[in-house]
Amino acid sequence: MKKYWHVIGIGLQSNLTYRFNYLTRTLFSFIPLFAMLSLWRTIYASNGGTENNGFTQAQMIFYYMLVAVVDVFTAVNEDDWQIAADIREGNISQFLLKPVDYLWYRLCLFFSGRIAFIMMAIVPLAIFIFCFRTYFVAPVSGAALVVFPVSLLLTALLQFFMSYAMAMLAFWLLEISTFIFILFAIEYLASGHLFPLALLPAPLFHTLLFTPFPYLLYFPIGVYMGKIAGAELWSGLAIQAAWVALMYGLARFMWSRGIKKYSAFGG
C-alpha cells in the first residue's frame, strides 16, 4: 500500500499545479446552475408556487445546491481521456513490468484529483451555499446522515469504474471520444443533472432505478433530502453497491482482454 500512498502524494502535487484551472472551472460551472435556478423560479411563479411531483420551490433550489456539492466530490475529471492516451501512446508498458496495478494506480490519481479540486472549489462553493443559505437544510434523519456519505463514496467509485471501463475501448479503437461524449450525454440526462428524476413518469422513473445512472447523482441527493427513505433507501444502497461491483468486474475484464491485444515497440 505504501506505493499507492506515494502515488496519491505525487498526484496531489501534480494536480495542484492546475489549481487556477480548477478554480475557473468551478466558477464557470455556476453559470448554468444559476440559469436552472432562474428557470425553476419562473416555473413555480407561473403556477402559483404549487408542488411539482413532491418538490416545493425551496426543495427544488436545494436540490440543485446538492447537485453542485455532489459534482465537486465525485465527478471524473478527464481520467478517461488520460487512460485512453496512456494506452494509445504505450505508456502502460511500464506498469506491465512493475508490481503496480494500473487500475489502483489510476484510482489513486482520481482521488488525488478530487482532493485538489475540492481544495480549490471549497471557497466558491461555500459562497454559493451562503448566498442560498435560507434553502439549506440538514439531513432529514439519522439514517440519511449515515447513508449519504457512504452513497457519496459509492457514487465516486461508480463514476470512476464506468469511465475506466469506457477508456479500455482504446485497446481496440484509435479514437474513443465519440463514445465518451455519448456516455456523458446519457449520464447528464439519466442521472438527474438536468432535473430531478422523480419528475419523470412513474414507469420510466422506476425503470431507471435499475440502471447505474441514477446512482451517479440522484440517489445520494434523494437520500439526503428524504425523497428516498425506509426500505427504498436500503434496497437502493444495495443496488448502488452491486453496480459498483459490476463495473469493477467489467473494468477488470476489459483490461484482461485488452492487454492481450496490446503491443508496444521501441524504447
Secondary structure, 3 states (H helix, E strand, C coil): CHHHHHHHHHHHHHHHCCHHHHHHHHHHHHHHHHHHHHHHHHHHHHCCCCCECCECHHHHHHHHHHHHHHHHHHCCCCHHHHHHHHHHHCCCHHHHCCCCCHHHHHHHHHHHHHHHHHHHHHHHHHHHHHHCHHHCCCCCCHHHHHHHHHHHHHHHHHHHHHHHHHHHHHHCCCCCHHHHHHHHHHHHHHCCCCCCHHHCCHHHHHHHCCCCHHHHCHHHHHHHHCCCCCHHHHHHHHHHHHHHHHHHHHHHHHHHHHHHHCCCCCC
